[in-house]
């Protein structure tokens, strides 16, 4: 904006009209005092100042303006029709003016000078804004760098204090940082620890992980630097991203060797204990059956006790068999006798066994389709018996079980076992197939170790089956699985 200062209104009007026609924003003041008030309130690109005014003349106004820090660089043009001598022009420049124009004014000359000074003001204003912005950016960057350095130092201290081995690599896999625990297993901070001969090489693991751009978690044995001991570690590698782009990788080695040893000892104990229990239990079962055969018809009470004893022996035998299965699963020794077999026939036979074993329960099922499945018939029968036995076990008051099997459009076989018993809480359902897991409500009211479903899940996984549970507390449960078929030869599709 341009400020015009003149005590004569006709001069103010003519100058304002001239500048406004050329699109310059204009403000006016008819005295030196009013001009100073406006200068303190507003910012002006240029001040056109009449010299001879009543009260405070133009020279005083210019000197006062040049003394303000806010306006010390604001250009001033003097206009004068009376004080045209050299001494007045000289005084005008000494007062802080940038030009001194005598009247009558040449409008073209005035416009050229205004245009030049206005353009210089705009350039200077833009430069000042850029300078302020740059200073702000520099301060922001300094602060960000300082905060980043502090966070990096804090993170480094944390990484040095944790027991895990930690490292970072750049985007391409080159080592950037390792904590002090690294040197217990590696010769230098630029080399990976030596792995067991049966485990993959760490350089190959890192290279494959980076090429796939996916996180990694795996168990691996690495060698202590000054001994021949290899210790199991859980290796975890994850990418760090900025703007959806991987900028580095962070990895940790967590020592799990003691846990692995404890699990191995536990599995060995379960295996040995199960085998040791199996032999005397078989003998006890044989003697009780022999005693049952020798009982006379007059000993009905004793026969009842013997039948109950045999029933408990059967439960114990099943429990030991489950423990042996767990031992085989953990050691990788559970073998599957895979061959094609008629699944429908096996399902029908299993249903009849359950009906005879639990005559007090109503088991309804549709005739199973005559489908052929490639798998271990005995193990899949074990899964069905487990699902059905659980349905009976957890339905003490509603003695109705439903078994359904049908082929799907994708030619997989869907098998469902539905009960109307106590049901399973939502929070327990994701863990119901875990080893030794038992729902809180069930563990209080029903006996068991929580291993049957774990074994069933392992068997189904080995058959490429999809399995799960749908349940609502108080309304029963549905355990199901789908398994691939090899052919369908019956119209029950």
C-alpha positions as CSV (number, residue, x, y, z in Angstrom):
1,X,0.0,0.0,0.0
2,X,1.1,3.6,-0.8
3,X,0.6,6.4,1.7
4,X,0.0,10.0,0.3
5,X,0.5,12.8,2.8
6,X,-0.7,16.3,1.8
7,X,-2.7,19.0,3.6
8,X,-4.5,19.9,0.4
9,X,-7.4,17.6,-0.4
10,X,-7.3,18.4,-4.2
11,X,-3.7,17.2,-4.2
12,X,-4.6,14.0,-2.3
13,X,-7.5,13.4,-4.7
14,X,-5.5,13.9,-7.9
15,X,-2.6,11.7,-6.7
16,X,-4.9,9.0,-5.4
17,X,-6.8,8.9,-8.7
18,X,-3.6,8.7,-10.7
19,X,-2.2,5.7,-8.7
20,X,-5.6,3.9,-8.3
21,X,-6.0,3.9,-12.1
22,X,-2.8,1.9,-12.3
23,X,-4.1,-0.5,-9.6
24,X,-1.9,0.6,-6.7
25,X,-3.6,0.4,-3.3
26,X,-3.6,3.9,-1.8
27,X,-4.1,5.4,1.7
28,X,-4.1,9.1,2.5
29,X,-3.3,11.5,5.4
30,X,-3.9,15.3,5.4
31,X,-1.3,16.1,8.1
32,X,2.0,15.0,9.5
33,X,0.5,13.9,12.8
34,X,-2.2,11.7,11.0
35,X,0.6,10.2,8.8
36,X,2.6,9.1,11.9
37,X,-0.4,7.5,13.5
38,X,-1.1,5.5,10.3
39,X,2.5,4.5,9.9
40,X,2.5,3.0,13.3
41,X,-0.6,1.0,12.5
42,X,0.0,-0.1,8.9
43,X,2.8,-1.3,6.7
44,X,3.5,0.8,3.6
45,X,5.5,0.1,0.5
46,X,6.0,3.8,-0.3
47,X,5.3,7.2,1.3
48,X,4.7,10.2,-0.9
49,X,5.1,13.2,1.4
50,X,4.4,16.9,0.8
51,X,7.1,19.1,2.2
52,X,5.2,22.2,3.2
53,X,2.4,21.4,5.6
54,X,1.0,23.3,8.6
55,X,2.1,22.0,12.0
56,X,4.6,19.2,11.4
57,X,6.2,19.7,8.0
58,X,7.4,16.9,5.7
59,X,11.0,17.0,6.8
60,X,10.0,16.4,10.5
61,X,7.7,13.6,9.4
62,X,10.5,11.9,7.4
63,X,13.0,12.2,10.2
64,X,10.5,10.7,12.7
65,X,9.6,7.8,10.3
66,X,13.3,7.0,9.7
67,X,13.7,6.7,13.5
68,X,11.1,3.9,13.8
69,X,12.6,0.4,13.4
70,X,9.4,-0.7,11.7
71,X,9.6,2.0,8.9
72,X,13.3,2.8,8.8
73,X,13.6,1.2,5.4
74,X,10.3,2.5,3.9
75,X,11.1,4.7,0.9
76,X,9.9,8.3,1.0
77,X,9.4,10.6,-2.0
78,X,9.1,14.4,-1.3
79,X,6.8,16.6,-3.3
80,X,7.2,20.3,-3.2
81,X,5.9,23.3,-5.2
82,X,7.6,26.0,-3.0
83,X,10.8,24.6,-1.5
84,X,12.6,23.9,-4.8
85,X,16.0,25.3,-3.9
86,X,19.0,23.1,-3.6
87,X,19.2,23.5,0.1
88,X,15.7,22.1,0.6
89,X,16.4,19.2,-1.7
90,X,19.5,18.5,0.2
91,X,17.7,18.7,3.5
92,X,15.0,16.3,2.1
93,X,17.6,13.6,1.3
94,X,19.2,14.1,4.7
95,X,15.8,13.6,6.3
96,X,15.6,10.1,4.8
97,X,14.0,10.7,1.5
98,X,14.9,8.5,-1.5
99,X,13.7,11.1,-4.1
100,X,12.6,14.8,-4.2
101,X,10.1,15.8,-6.9
102,X,9.2,19.4,-7.5
103,X,5.8,20.5,-8.7
104,X,4.2,20.6,-11.2
105,X,4.5,16.8,-11.3
106,X,5.1,14.9,-14.5
107,X,2.6,11.9,-14.0
108,X,4.7,9.6,-16.2
109,X,7.9,10.2,-14.3
110,X,6.1,9.8,-11.0
111,X,4.5,6.5,-12.1
112,X,7.9,5.2,-13.3
113,X,9.5,6.0,-9.9
114,X,6.5,4.6,-8.0
115,X,6.6,1.4,-10.1
116,X,10.3,0.9,-9.5
117,X,10.1,1.5,-5.7
118,X,7.0,-0.6,-5.4
119,X,8.6,-3.5,-7.2
120,X,11.7,-3.2,-5.1
121,X,9.5,-3.3,-2.0
122,X,7.7,-6.4,-3.1
123,X,11.0,-8.2,-3.9
124,X,12.3,-7.2,-0.5
125,X,9.2,-8.4,1.2
126,X,9.4,-11.7,-0.6
127,X,13.1,-12.0,0.3
128,X,12.2,-11.3,3.9
129,X,9.5,-13.9,4.0
130,X,11.9,-16.4,2.4
131,X,14.5,-15.6,5.0
132,X,12.0,-16.0,7.8
133,X,10.9,-19.3,6.3
134,X,14.4,-20.5,5.9
135,X,15.3,-19.6,9.5
136,X,12.2,-21.4,10.7
137,X,13.1,-24.4,8.6
138,X,16.7,-24.4,9.9
139,X,15.5,-24.2,13.5
140,X,13.0,-27.0,12.9
141,X,15.7,-29.2,11.3
142,X,18.1,-28.4,14.1
143,X,15.5,-29.4,16.6
144,X,14.5,-32.5,14.7
145,X,18.2,-33.6,14.4
146,X,18.7,-33.0,18.1
147,X,15.6,-35.0,19.0
148,X,16.6,-37.7,16.5
149,X,20.1,-37.9,18.0
150,X,18.6,-38.1,21.5
151,X,16.2,-40.8,20.5
152,X,18.9,-42.8,18.7
153,X,21.1,-42.6,21.8
154,X,18.2,-43.6,24.0
155,X,17.4,-46.5,21.7
156,X,21.1,-47.6,21.6
157,X,21.2,-47.6,25.4
158,X,18.0,-49.7,25.5
159,X,19.4,-52.2,22.9
160,X,22.7,-52.5,24.9
161,X,20.8,-53.2,28.1
162,X,18.4,-56.0,26.8
163,X,19.6,-59.6,26.9
164,X,18.6,-60.3,23.3
165,X,21.2,-60.0,20.5
166,X,20.1,-57.1,18.3
167,X,21.2,-55.8,14.9
168,X,20.1,-53.5,12.1
169,X,20.9,-53.6,8.4
170,X,20.4,-51.1,5.6
171,X,17.8,-51.7,2.9
172,X,20.1,-53.9,0.9
173,X,21.2,-56.0,3.9
174,X,24.5,-54.4,4.8
175,X,25.1,-54.5,8.6
176,X,24.7,-51.1,10.3
177,X,24.5,-51.8,14.0
178,X,24.9,-54.6,16.5
179,X,24.8,-54.5,20.3
180,X,27.5,-55.8,22.6
181,X,25.8,-59.2,23.0
182,X,26.5,-59.8,19.3
183,X,30.2,-60.3,20.0
184,X,29.5,-63.3,22.3
185,X,28.6,-65.2,19.1
186,X,30.3,-63.4,16.2
187,X,33.9,-62.5,15.4
188,X,33.1,-59.0,14.5
189,X,30.2,-56.6,14.2
190,X,30.2,-57.1,10.4
191,X,29.9,-60.9,10.5
192,X,26.9,-63.1,11.3
193,X,27.3,-65.8,14.0
194,X,28.1,-69.4,12.9
195,X,25.1,-71.6,12.6
196,X,24.7,-75.4,13.2
197,X,25.5,-77.5,10.2
198,X,21.9,-78.7,10.1
199,X,20.5,-75.1,10.1
200,X,20.5,-72.6,7.2
201,X,23.4,-70.1,6.8
202,X,22.4,-66.7,8.2
203,X,23.7,-64.8,5.2
204,X,21.3,-66.8,3.0
205,X,18.5,-66.2,5.5
206,X,19.0,-62.5,5.4
207,X,19.3,-62.4,1.6
208,X,16.1,-64.4,1.2
209,X,14.2,-62.3,3.7
210,X,15.2,-59.1,2.0
211,X,14.4,-60.3,-1.4
212,X,10.9,-61.4,-0.3
213,X,10.3,-58.1,1.6
214,X,8.6,-60.1,4.3
215,X,9.2,-60.4,8.1
216,X,10.7,-63.6,9.4
217,X,10.6,-65.6,12.6
218,X,12.4,-68.9,12.9
219,X,14.4,-71.1,15.4
220,X,18.1,-71.4,14.7
221,X,21.2,-72.7,16.5
222,X,24.2,-70.3,16.7
223,X,27.6,-71.1,18.1
224,X,29.1,-69.4,21.1
225,X,32.3,-67.7,20.0
226,X,34.8,-69.3,22.4
227,X,33.2,-72.7,22.9
228,X,31.8,-75.5,20.8
229,X,28.3,-75.0,22.2
230,X,25.4,-74.2,19.8
231,X,22.4,-72.6,21.5
232,X,18.8,-72.4,20.2
233,X,17.7,-68.9,19.4
234,X,14.5,-67.4,18.1
235,X,15.5,-65.2,15.2
236,X,13.0,-62.3,14.3
237,X,13.6,-60.0,11.4
238,X,11.2,-57.1,10.6
239,X,11.3,-54.3,8.0
240,X,11.2,-50.6,9.0
241,X,9.2,-48.5,6.6
242,X,8.8,-44.8,5.7
243,X,6.2,-43.7,3.2
244,X,5.5,-47.4,2.4
245,X,9.2,-48.0,1.5
246,X,11.6,-50.2,3.4
247,X,14.5,-48.2,4.7
248,X,16.2,-50.8,7.0
249,X,15.7,-54.1,8.7
250,X,15.8,-54.8,12.5
251,X,16.6,-58.3,13.9
252,X,16.8,-59.9,17.3
253,X,18.1,-63.3,18.5
254,X,16.3,-64.5,21.7
255,X,18.0,-67.3,23.6
256,X,15.4,-70.2,23.9
257,X,17.9,-73.0,24.5
258,X,16.8,-73.6,28.1
259,X,13.2,-73.7,27.1
260,X,14.0,-76.2,24.3
261,X,15.9,-78.4,26.7
262,X,13.0,-78.3,29.2
263,X,10.5,-79.2,26.5
264,X,12.7,-82.0,25.3
265,X,13.0,-83.4,28.9
266,X,9.2,-83.1,29.4
267,X,8.5,-84.9,26.1
268,X,11.0,-87.6,27.0
269,X,9.3,-88.0,30.4
270,X,5.8,-88.2,28.9
271,X,7.0,-90.8,26.4
272,X,8.8,-92.9,28.9
273,X,6.0,-92.6,31.5
274,X,3.3,-93.5,28.9
275,X,5.2,-96.6,27.8
276,X,5.9,-97.6,31.3
277,X,2.2,-97.2,32.3
278,X,1.0,-99.0,29.1
279,X,2.5,-102.4,30.1
280,X,1.0,-102.8,33.6
281,X,-2.3,-101.3,32.4
282,X,-2.6,-104.0,29.7
283,X,-1.9,-106.7,32.3
284,X,-4.5,-105.2,34.7
285,X,-7.1,-105.1,31.9
286,X,-6.3,-108.7,31.0
287,X,-6.7,-109.9,34.6
288,X,-10.0,-108.0,35.1
289,X,-11.4,-109.4,31.8
290,X,-10.3,-112.9,32.9
291,X,-12.0,-112.3,36.3
292,X,-15.2,-111.2,34.5
293,X,-15.3,-114.4,32.5
294,X,-15.0,-116.5,35.7
295,X,-17.8,-114.8,37.5
296,X,-20.9,-116.9,38.1
297,X,-24.4,-115.7,37.5
298,X,-24.9,-115.3,41.2
299,X,-22.4,-112.5,41.4
300,X,-24.3,-109.7,39.7
301,X,-23.0,-107.0,42.1
302,X,-19.4,-108.0,41.5
303,X,-20.0,-108.0,37.7
304,X,-21.3,-104.5,37.9
305,X,-18.1,-103.4,39.8
306,X,-16.0,-105.2,37.2
307,X,-17.7,-103.5,34.3
308,X,-17.1,-100.1,36.0
309,X,-13.5,-101.0,36.5
310,X,-13.1,-102.0,32.9
311,X,-14.7,-98.6,31.9
312,X,-12.2,-96.7,34.0
313,X,-9.3,-98.8,32.6
314,X,-10.6,-97.9,29.1
315,X,-10.5,-94.2,30.0
316,X,-7.0,-94.5,31.4
317,X,-5.9,-96.5,28.3
318,X,-7.2,-93.7,26.0
319,X,-5.4,-91.1,28.1
320,X,-2.1,-92.9,27.8
321,X,-2.6,-93.3,24.1
322,X,-3.2,-89.6,23.8
323,X,0.0,-88.9,25.8
324,X,1.9,-91.2,23.5
325,X,0.5,-89.4,20.5
326,X,1.6,-86.1,21.9
327,X,5.1,-87.5,22.4
328,X,5.1,-88.7,18.8
329,X,3.9,-85.3,17.5
330,X,6.5,-83.3,19.5
331,X,9.3,-85.6,18.4
332,X,8.1,-85.7,14.8
333,X,7.6,-89.5,14.9
334,X,3.9,-89.7,14.4
335,X,3.6,-91.6,11.1
336,X,0.6,-91.5,8.8
337,X,-0.5,-94.6,6.8
338,X,-1.7,-92.7,3.8
339,X,-3.9,-94.6,1.3
340,X,-7.2,-94.1,-0.5
341,X,-10.2,-95.3,1.5
342,X,-14.0,-95.0,1.5
343,X,-14.7,-92.1,4.0
344,X,-18.4,-92.6,4.0
345,X,-18.1,-96.2,5.1
346,X,-15.6,-95.3,7.9
347,X,-18.0,-92.5,9.1
348,X,-21.0,-94.8,9.2
349,X,-19.0,-97.4,11.2
350,X,-17.7,-94.8,13.6
351,X,-21.3,-93.5,14.2
352,X,-22.5,-97.1,15.0
353,X,-19.6,-97.5,17.5
354,X,-20.6,-94.3,19.3
355,X,-24.3,-95.4,19.3
356,X,-23.4,-98.7,20.9
357,X,-21.0,-97.2,23.4
358,X,-23.4,-94.4,24.5
359,X,-26.9,-95.9,24.0
360,X,-28.5,-93.2,26.2
361,X,-27.6,-90.6,23.6
362,X,-29.5,-89.9,20.4
363,X,-27.1,-89.7,17.5
364,X,-28.7,-88.6,14.3
365,X,-26.8,-88.4,11.0
366,X,-27.5,-88.6,7.3
367,X,-26.1,-91.5,5.3
368,X,-22.6,-90.3,4.5
369,X,-21.7,-89.9,0.8
370,X,-19.6,-92.6,-0.8
371,X,-16.5,-90.5,-1.2
372,X,-12.9,-91.6,-1.4
373,X,-10.3,-89.8,0.7
374,X,-6.5,-90.1,0.5
375,X,-5.3,-90.3,4.1
376,X,-4.9,-92.4,7.3
377,X,-8.2,-94.0,7.9
378,X,-7.4,-94.9,11.6
379,X,-6.3,-91.4,12.4
380,X,-9.2,-89.7,10.8
381,X,-11.5,-92.1,12.7
382,X,-9.7,-91.0,15.8
383,X,-10.6,-87.4,15.0
384,X,-14.3,-88.3,14.5
385,X,-14.4,-90.3,17.8
386,X,-12.8,-87.3,19.6
387,X,-15.3,-84.8,18.2
388,X,-18.3,-87.1,19.0
389,X,-17.0,-88.1,22.5
390,X,-16.5,-84.4,23.3
391,X,-20.0,-83.6,22.1
392,X,-21.4,-86.3,24.5
393,X,-19.1,-85.3,27.3
394,X,-20.1,-81.6,27.3
395,X,-23.8,-82.3,26.8
396,X,-24.8,-84.0,30.1
397,X,-28.4,-82.7,30.1
398,X,-29.3,-82.6,26.4
399,X,-28.6,-86.0,25.0
400,X,-28.8,-85.3,21.3
401,X,-25.9,-85.3,18.9
402,X,-26.0,-84.5,15.2
403,X,-23.4,-85.8,12.7
404,X,-23.5,-84.4,9.2
405,X,-21.3,-85.0,6.1
406,X,-21.8,-83.6,2.7
407,X,-19.7,-82.8,-0.4
408,X,-19.2,-79.2,-1.4
409,X,-19.2,-77.6,-4.9
410,X,-15.3,-77.5,-4.7
411,X,-15.5,-81.3,-4.2
412,X,-14.2,-81.1,-0.7
413,X,-16.0,-83.1,2.1
414,X,-17.5,-81.1,5.0
415,X,-18.0,-83.0,8.3
416,X,-19.9,-81.4,11.2
417,X,-20.5,-82.6,14.8
418,X,-23.2,-80.6,16.6
419,X,-24.1,-80.8,20.3
420,X,-26.6,-78.8,22.4
421,X,-24.5,-78.7,25.5
422,X,-22.7,-76.1,27.6
423,X,-21.0,-74.3,24.6
424,X,-17.6,-72.5,24.5
425,X,-17.0,-68.8,25.4
426,X,-15.8,-66.6,22.5
427,X,-12.6,-65.8,24.3
428,X,-11.7,-69.5,24.5
429,X,-12.5,-70.5,21.0
430,X,-9.2,-69.3,19.3
431,X,-7.2,-71.5,21.7
432,X,-9.4,-74.6,21.9
433,X,-7.1,-76.6,19.7
434,X,-4.0,-75.6,21.6
435,X,-2.1,-78.2,23.6
436,X,-3.3,-78.6,27.2
437,X,-5.8,-75.7,26.8
438,X,-9.1,-76.1,28.5
439,X,-11.9,-73.5,28.6
440,X,-12.2,-72.0,32.1
441,X,-15.8,-73.1,32.5
442,X,-15.2,-76.6,31.3
443,X,-12.1,-77.2,33.5
444,X,-14.2,-76.7,36.6
445,X,-17.0,-79.1,35.7
446,X,-15.5,-81.7,33.4
447,X,-12.4,-83.9,33.6
448,X,-9.7,-84.0,31.0
449,X,-6.2,-82.7,30.0
450,X,-7.1,-80.8,26.9
451,X,-5.0,-82.9,24.5
452,X,-7.6,-84.6,22.3
453,X,-8.4,-81.6,20.2
454,X,-4.7,-80.8,19.9
455,X,-4.0,-84.3,18.5
456,X,-7.0,-84.0,16.2
457,X,-5.8,-80.6,14.9
458,X,-2.4,-82.1,14.1
459,X,-3.9,-85.1,12.3
460,X,-6.2,-82.8,10.2
461,X,-3.3,-80.5,9.3
462,X,-1.4,-83.5,8.0
463,X,-4.4,-84.2,5.7
464,X,-4.5,-80.6,4.4
465,X,-7.9,-80.2,6.1
466,X,-9.5,-77.0,7.3
467,X,-11.0,-77.2,10.8
468,X,-12.7,-75.0,13.4
469,X,-15.4,-74.5,15.9
470,X,-18.6,-72.5,16.1
471,X,-20.2,-72.1,19.5
472,X,-22.3,-70.0,21.9
473,X,-22.4,-70.6,25.6
474,X,-25.5,-72.4,26.7
475,X,-26.5,-73.3,23.1
476,X,-23.9,-76.0,22.2
477,X,-21.1,-76.2,19.7
478,X,-20.3,-77.3,16.2
479,X,-16.9,-78.8,15.5
480,X,-16.2,-79.2,11.8
481,X,-13.5,-79.9,9.2
482,X,-13.3,-80.0,5.4
483,X,-11.0,-82.5,3.7
484,X,-10.1,-83.0,0.0
485,X,-11.6,-86.0,-1.8
486,X,-10.1,-88.0,-4.6
487,X,-13.4,-89.1,-6.3
488,X,-17.2,-89.1,-5.7
489,X,-19.1,-92.2,-6.7
490,X,-22.4,-91.8,-5.1
491,X,-25.4,-89.5,-5.9
492,X,-25.3,-88.0,-2.3
493,X,-23.7,-84.8,-3.5
